[in-house]
């Protein structure tokens, strides 16, 4: 059977593309190596699926050309996402920082929407099917694949690569999309794990490990970027939303600065304590804001058992600098298996901004995580996936 389009990958982008193509009367084949569609959607947000963010703009993305997003988001906005899912019974509830979750808190409800549309519009889905090679033909593309019955070949006029990035290998992640891009001569921006925990090694490793499980609302900064959310101490370093966010901007060798008390001015707090006599100990002041375990651990750097009235200028400055400018030099990150997404991918310079079709190969499209568009934590990557899937579908 010849299809209007073959879509490789049944993730967020691939499913939206197939659904939207079906709704305008096109016939697609979605090829997925897993035994079910939407595998990564199902585990997102701890199984709750933060499916968009009400504050989405190109400023929330990392790319060599973030302006590329304007054309795609003009076609499919956050409002379009909300309206689309509401049409299939998914009501969103907004949590912190614009994050929107299904009111049921069930990612499977999001996947069910696409399953319903694909079935209703007669789209074909080939599960447990691994694509081995793609080849450009005169009027389209031939896809060679392998399933439980053996080798199979499919043909279509258009080919959409929505196979995702390198996270997470246990869900079938691979560099397939990047290899296809290189096969057809498209430039690929260097890739790396993003939204990923960071590791600490060496002489400081035990200090971080001793605090495993402690979360602190902080402002984390690197290279001119900052995020205010919780950080989480772990046995191997640092995690938590603020660390995941900053990891997308961090590069090996960079030092991260953490303000452990962003909503207070510790210098002013010390002055206030002195105005009331300064009888309390440094540890007592810090206990007002941190867990006892963290305060005790800070004793490695600070004089905790000194009365605030007795602090020298140097000691007071050390306390302020340590709390508001805590320096961390990560050894690395936890890699693709712990990363939420991949940074880098097919260069946007290779794609038409309205359709996401390759400028070099007619009928070849790239969408979702395969492209050099990486969103912040909090539903932004899903919004890009839905929007890119929609934009491609309109051109099939």
NORNORFEN-V98538 format. One record per backbone hydrogen bond with DSSP energy under -1.0 kcal/mol. CO is the residue of the C=O (numbers start at 1). NH is the residue of the N-H. Records with the same first field share a line. If there is no record, write none. Layout:
CO = NH  NH
//
This chain:
3 = 157
4 = 158
5 = 29
6 = 160
7 = 31
8 = 162
10 = 38
11 = 15
12 = 16
13 = 17
14 = 18
15 = 19
16 = 20
17 = 21
18 = 22
19 = 23
21 = 26
22 = 25
27 = 4  5
28 = 124
29 = 7
30 = 126
31 = 9
32 = 129
34 = 128
38 = 42
43 = 46
44 = 49
47 = 107
49 = 51
52 = 100
53 = 56
57 = 60
58 = 61
60 = 376
62 = 374
65 = 68
66 = 69
67 = 70
69 = 73
70 = 74
72 = 76
77 = 81
78 = 82
79 = 83
80 = 84
81 = 85
82 = 86
83 = 87
85 = 88  90
86 = 89
91 = 103
93 = 101
96 = 99
98 = 54
99 = 95
101 = 93
102 = 105
106 = 109
107 = 111
108 = 112
109 = 113
110 = 114
111 = 115
112 = 116
113 = 117
114 = 118
115 = 119
116 = 120
117 = 121
118 = 123
124 = 30
126 = 32
130 = 146
133 = 144
135 = 142
140 = 137
141 = 156
142 = 135
143 = 154
144 = 132  133
145 = 152
146 = 130
147 = 150
150 = 147
152 = 145
154 = 143
155 = 3
156 = 141
158 = 6
159 = 365
160 = 8
161 = 367
168 = 171  173
169 = 172
175 = 179
176 = 180
177 = 181
178 = 182
179 = 183
180 = 184
181 = 186
182 = 185
187 = 347
189 = 345
192 = 343
194 = 341
195 = 340
197 = 334
198 = 238
199 = 331
202 = 205
204 = 208
205 = 209
206 = 210
208 = 211
209 = 212
211 = 214
214 = 233
216 = 231
218 = 229
219 = 259
220 = 227
221 = 257
222 = 225
225 = 222
227 = 220
229 = 218
230 = 242
231 = 216
232 = 239
233 = 213
236 = 200
237 = 234
238 = 198
239 = 232
240 = 244
241 = 245
242 = 246
243 = 247
245 = 248
246 = 249  250
251 = 254
256 = 328
257 = 221
258 = 326
259 = 219
261 = 264
265 = 269
266 = 270
267 = 271
268 = 272
269 = 273
270 = 274
271 = 275
272 = 276
273 = 278
274 = 277
278 = 309
280 = 308
281 = 285
282 = 286
283 = 287
286 = 289  290
291 = 295
292 = 296
293 = 297
294 = 298
297 = 300
298 = 301  302
304 = 283
306 = 282
307 = 310
308 = 311
312 = 316
313 = 317
314 = 318
315 = 319
316 = 320
317 = 321
318 = 322
319 = 323
320 = 324
321 = 325
323 = 260
326 = 258
328 = 256
332 = 199
335 = 338
341 = 194
343 = 192
345 = 189
346 = 372
347 = 350
348 = 351
350 = 359
352 = 356
356 = 366
357 = 352
361 = 364
363 = 159
364 = 358
365 = 161
367 = 370
368 = 371
370 = 346
371 = 373
374 = 62
379 = 383
380 = 384
381 = 385
382 = 386
383 = 387
384 = 388
385 = 389
386 = 390
387 = 391
388 = 392
389 = 393
390 = 394
392 = 395
//
